[in-house]
Amino acid sequence: MIDLACPSCGRAGSIPREKINTRLTCKKCHSVFHVNTTGRTLVGEPHVESPKAEHHHHEGLHLPSFESLDGLTESLPKVSLRSLGLGVAAIVVVGGLFMFLTKPPQSLADTALRTAERFADDDLVYLKQIATTESIDDVVRWFDAVHPQLVKNREQWKGREAKIQVMVIGEDPKLGKGEAQAFIYPAGPAGHVSAINSAVNSTTTTAASVQQPVDLRLHWVLDRKGTWKLDGVQTFQAATRPLLSSTP
């Protein structure tokens, strides 16, 4: 037997040992109390411990207990927000560098079209920017040689608006070489097709009145970044090279 006293009113009594950690009621004040495993008398319902889960041994499978998981989380290193941010930034930089190095080269057709549009807008600054470093002066010489033809044609077109057609002659990214031809025509329905048809159908129209396009023969080289650069040397040579005669 275990001697005890009610924790509420102090009435003395005794209980057998098998009543430890069970619900007891004081016969005097009717308070509910219990005696824990250490022999201490406490007010309230007893705390019934859940039986420990039996360990089932599965072949090749061992499930960790909650106690082992708590110890594992405590043993893991603490990661600060700064370290986490630096790690994310490094992943972004590496991923961006990979995409930059593996991206396909620019389309030569789009680059040539944009170049012809800037030429039609008299934008020499842009033409110098897209030229290779060693051929910037040649691009200026090419512009000075070909641009007067555009100015003269505008007088016949009676306006600055123009439409542009581009044809890629050769594009070899492996060799880093490219060639394209751009034609600058007057814009609107009175363009090159209608002008030629009018010249054919009219007996009073001379061949000189047909609106001729400005022909740009553009040579390109591909840099390490996959960007097409205007080769001013070959472009200037193509513009100033005399046309070969086709007569036998």
Backbone torsions as a table, in degrees:
resi	resn	phi	psi	omega
1	MET	NA	152.7	-179.9
2	ILE	-120.6	121.3	176.8
3	ASP	-75.3	140.5	-179.4
4	LEU	-153.4	173.2	177.2
5	ALA	-137.5	143.1	179.6
6	CYS	-61.5	127.6	-178.6
7	PRO	-68.9	-10.6	-179.3
8	SER	-96.6	-50.8	-176.1
9	CYS	-110.9	-13.8	177.7
10	GLY	88.0	7.7	-179.7
11	ARG	-64.9	129.5	-176.9
12	ALA	-82.1	153.1	177.5
13	GLY	-173.0	-171.0	178.9
14	SER	-149.1	154.7	179.2
15	ILE	-138.4	155.6	174.2
16	PRO	-72.4	160.1	-176.0
17	ARG	-64.6	-27.5	-179.5
18	GLU	-71.6	-8.4	177.2
19	LYS	-88.3	1.7	177.7
20	ILE	-62.7	135.0	178.0
21	ASN	63.9	34.0	173.0
22	THR	-122.8	167.0	-176.7
23	ARG	-75.8	123.1	178.7
24	LEU	-120.1	150.1	179.8
25	THR	-128.6	128.2	178.9
26	CYS	-71.9	128.6	-179.1
27	LYS	-73.0	-13.1	-178.6
28	LYS	-94.9	-53.7	-176.8
29	CYS	-106.1	-1.9	178.4
30	HIS	60.5	23.9	175.4
31	SER	-76.0	145.8	177.1
32	VAL	-92.9	129.9	179.2
33	PHE	-150.5	177.5	178.6
34	HIS	-154.8	164.5	177.9
35	VAL	-113.2	123.2	-179.0
36	ASN	-81.1	-179.4	-174.4
37	THR	-68.0	-16.9	178.0
38	THR	-90.4	1.5	179.7
39	GLY	87.5	8.1	-179.7
40	ARG	-88.5	137.0	-179.8
41	THR	-91.9	124.9	-174.9
42	LEU	-129.8	143.6	177.0
43	VAL	-75.8	140.9	176.3
44	GLY	107.9	176.8	-179.0
45	GLU	-68.1	150.0	178.4
46	PRO	-72.5	153.2	176.1
47	HIS	-90.5	110.2	-178.1
48	VAL	-88.8	116.3	179.7
49	GLU	-75.7	130.9	177.6
50	SER	-71.4	141.1	-179.1
51	PRO	-65.3	142.3	180.0
52	LYS	-65.1	135.1	-179.4
53	ALA	-64.8	134.3	179.0
54	GLU	-70.1	142.3	179.0
55	HIS	-82.4	117.2	176.4
56	HIS	-98.6	121.2	-178.5
57	HIS	-89.2	110.1	176.3
58	HIS	-102.2	141.0	-177.7
59	GLU	-65.0	118.0	177.3
60	GLY	79.7	5.2	-176.8
61	LEU	-136.8	122.5	179.0
62	HIS	-127.0	113.3	-178.8
63	LEU	-88.2	126.7	-179.6
64	PRO	-73.7	148.6	176.3
65	SER	-82.7	166.4	179.8
66	PHE	-63.9	-33.9	179.8
67	GLU	-63.6	-39.3	179.9
68	SER	-69.2	-33.9	177.3
69	LEU	-66.9	-39.6	177.3
70	ASP	-61.4	-41.9	178.6
71	GLY	-66.4	-32.7	-179.9
72	LEU	-67.9	-43.9	179.4
73	THR	-64.6	-33.4	178.3
74	GLU	-71.0	-28.9	-178.5
75	SER	-82.1	-16.0	179.3
76	LEU	-69.4	145.7	179.1
77	PRO	-69.2	145.1	178.1
78	LYS	-78.7	128.5	-179.5
79	VAL	-105.0	120.5	179.5
80	SER	-79.4	160.5	178.5
81	LEU	-63.2	-34.9	179.9
82	ARG	-64.9	-44.3	178.6
83	SER	-64.2	-39.5	178.7
84	LEU	-64.0	-41.1	179.0
85	GLY	-64.3	-40.6	178.2
86	LEU	-64.8	-37.1	178.3
87	GLY	-65.9	-42.7	178.0
88	VAL	-64.1	-41.7	179.4
89	ALA	-62.8	-39.1	178.7
90	ALA	-64.6	-39.2	178.7
91	ILE	-64.3	-41.4	-179.7
92	VAL	-64.2	-43.2	-179.0
93	VAL	-64.3	-45.3	-179.6
94	VAL	-64.3	-41.8	178.9
95	GLY	-64.8	-40.9	177.9
96	GLY	-65.5	-38.6	178.1
97	LEU	-65.3	-40.0	178.8
98	PHE	-63.5	-44.3	179.2
99	MET	-64.8	-36.4	-179.6
100	PHE	-67.2	-40.7	-177.5
101	LEU	-75.6	-25.5	-176.6
102	THR	-102.1	0.6	-178.5
103	LYS	-69.8	147.5	179.5
104	PRO	-70.3	155.0	179.8
105	PRO	-66.1	162.5	178.3
106	GLN	-62.1	153.0	175.6
107	SER	-73.3	127.2	-179.7
108	LEU	-66.7	-36.1	-179.6
109	ALA	-62.4	-44.3	179.4
110	ASP	-65.9	-40.5	-180.0
111	THR	-65.1	-43.0	179.3
112	ALA	-65.9	-39.2	178.6
113	LEU	-63.3	-44.6	178.8
114	ARG	-63.9	-37.5	178.9
115	THR	-65.6	-44.0	178.9
116	ALA	-64.7	-36.4	178.0
117	GLU	-64.5	-41.6	178.2
118	ARG	-68.9	-34.3	175.9
119	PHE	-63.3	-43.2	178.9
120	ALA	-66.3	-23.2	177.2
121	ASP	-90.6	8.4	179.2
122	ASP	62.2	31.1	-174.9
123	ASP	-93.5	81.3	178.8
124	LEU	-69.0	-30.8	-179.7
125	VAL	-60.6	-43.9	178.7
126	TYR	-64.2	-42.2	-179.1
127	LEU	-61.8	-36.0	177.4
128	LYS	-70.7	-32.5	-179.0
129	GLN	-69.4	-33.8	-177.6
130	ILE	-91.1	-0.7	-179.7
131	ALA	-80.2	156.2	172.2
132	THR	-64.3	152.0	-174.4
133	THR	-57.3	-39.2	-175.6
134	GLU	-83.2	-3.7	-176.6
135	SER	-122.5	20.3	-179.8
136	ILE	-63.5	-43.0	179.5
137	ASP	-62.8	-36.0	179.1
138	ASP	-69.0	-32.6	176.0
139	VAL	-64.3	-39.3	177.5
140	VAL	-64.0	-42.6	178.6
141	ARG	-63.6	-41.2	177.6
142	TRP	-62.8	-43.0	179.2
143	PHE	-62.0	-44.5	-179.9
144	ASP	-64.9	-28.1	-178.0
145	ALA	-83.0	-34.3	-172.5
146	VAL	-100.0	-32.4	-174.4
147	HIS	-60.8	-35.8	177.1
148	PRO	-57.0	-30.4	177.0
149	GLN	-64.9	-39.1	177.1
150	LEU	-64.4	-40.9	179.1
151	VAL	-63.4	-41.7	179.4
152	LYS	-65.2	-41.3	179.5
153	ASN	-65.4	-34.0	179.1
154	ARG	-61.3	-32.8	178.6
155	GLU	-64.1	-36.2	176.7
156	GLN	-75.9	-34.9	-179.7
157	TRP	-72.7	-21.5	-177.0
158	LYS	58.2	48.0	177.6
159	GLY	168.5	163.0	-178.7
160	ARG	-95.1	-18.4	-176.7
161	GLU	-67.5	139.5	-177.3
162	ALA	-145.4	157.0	171.7
163	LYS	-117.9	153.3	-169.5
164	ILE	-128.9	137.2	172.8
165	GLN	-121.6	139.5	-176.1
166	VAL	-125.6	139.1	176.3
167	MET	-131.1	121.9	177.9
168	VAL	-82.3	120.2	-179.3
169	ILE	-86.3	-41.0	179.1
170	GLY	-155.2	140.5	179.4
171	GLU	-146.8	111.0	-177.0
172	ASP	-131.2	90.8	-179.5
173	PRO	-61.5	-30.0	-179.5
174	LYS	-65.3	-42.1	177.2
175	LEU	-84.5	-11.9	180.0
176	GLY	71.0	31.9	-178.6
177	LYS	-126.9	149.5	177.7
178	GLY	-157.6	154.7	178.7
179	GLU	-145.4	135.8	-179.6
180	ALA	-142.1	156.5	179.0
181	GLN	-125.9	129.6	-178.9
182	ALA	-119.7	141.2	178.9
183	PHE	-120.3	129.6	179.5
184	ILE	-107.7	116.7	-178.2
185	TYR	-114.4	162.4	171.8
186	PRO	-67.9	142.6	-177.9
187	ALA	-79.1	166.1	175.2
188	GLY	91.0	177.1	-178.9
189	PRO	-64.4	-19.8	179.0
190	ALA	-89.5	40.9	-178.7
191	GLY	-80.3	-161.1	-171.7
192	HIS	-67.7	-34.5	-177.7
193	VAL	-68.3	-49.6	-179.7
194	SER	-67.0	-31.7	179.8
195	ALA	-67.9	-40.3	179.2
196	ILE	-69.5	-40.1	177.6
197	ASN	-62.2	-39.3	178.7
198	SER	-65.2	-37.5	179.9
199	ALA	-67.4	-35.8	-179.3
200	VAL	-72.6	-38.9	-174.8
201	ASN	-82.9	-16.5	-176.9
202	SER	-102.9	132.9	179.0
203	THR	-84.7	-13.2	-178.0
204	THR	-97.0	-8.4	-178.0
205	THR	-88.9	129.8	179.2
206	THR	-90.2	163.4	-180.0
207	ALA	-64.6	-26.5	-178.1
208	ALA	-71.2	-20.3	-177.4
209	SER	-83.8	-9.0	177.8
210	VAL	-67.9	132.7	-176.0
211	GLN	-77.2	108.1	-177.6
212	GLN	-85.4	141.9	178.2
213	PRO	-79.0	162.4	171.2
214	VAL	-88.9	123.6	-175.0
215	ASP	-101.6	119.5	178.6
216	LEU	-112.6	117.3	175.7
217	ARG	-100.0	108.9	-170.8
218	LEU	-109.2	129.2	176.7
219	HIS	-109.7	142.8	-172.3
220	TRP	-134.4	155.1	169.6
221	VAL	-130.6	147.7	-178.0
222	LEU	-100.4	122.8	-179.6
223	ASP	-85.2	-177.9	-175.4
224	ARG	-68.6	-21.5	179.9
225	LYS	-86.4	3.0	-178.7
226	GLY	78.3	25.3	-179.6
227	THR	-109.2	131.4	177.5
228	TRP	-76.6	127.7	178.7
229	LYS	-114.4	140.3	-178.3
230	LEU	-73.8	124.1	177.3
231	ASP	-86.4	98.3	-175.7
232	GLY	-65.2	-32.0	-177.3
233	VAL	-65.0	-54.4	-178.4
234	GLN	-69.9	-33.4	179.1
235	THR	-65.9	-41.0	178.2
236	PHE	-67.7	-40.7	178.9
237	GLN	-63.7	-39.5	179.4
238	ALA	-65.7	-32.3	-177.9
239	ALA	-77.2	-30.9	-175.9
240	THR	-102.1	-4.9	179.7
241	ARG	-71.2	128.8	-179.4
242	PRO	-65.0	141.6	-180.0
243	LEU	-67.6	137.0	179.2
244	LEU	-75.6	138.3	179.4
245	SER	-76.5	137.1	-179.3
246	SER	-95.9	5.4	-179.8
247	THR	-74.0	145.9	-178.0
248	PRO	-71.4	NA	NA
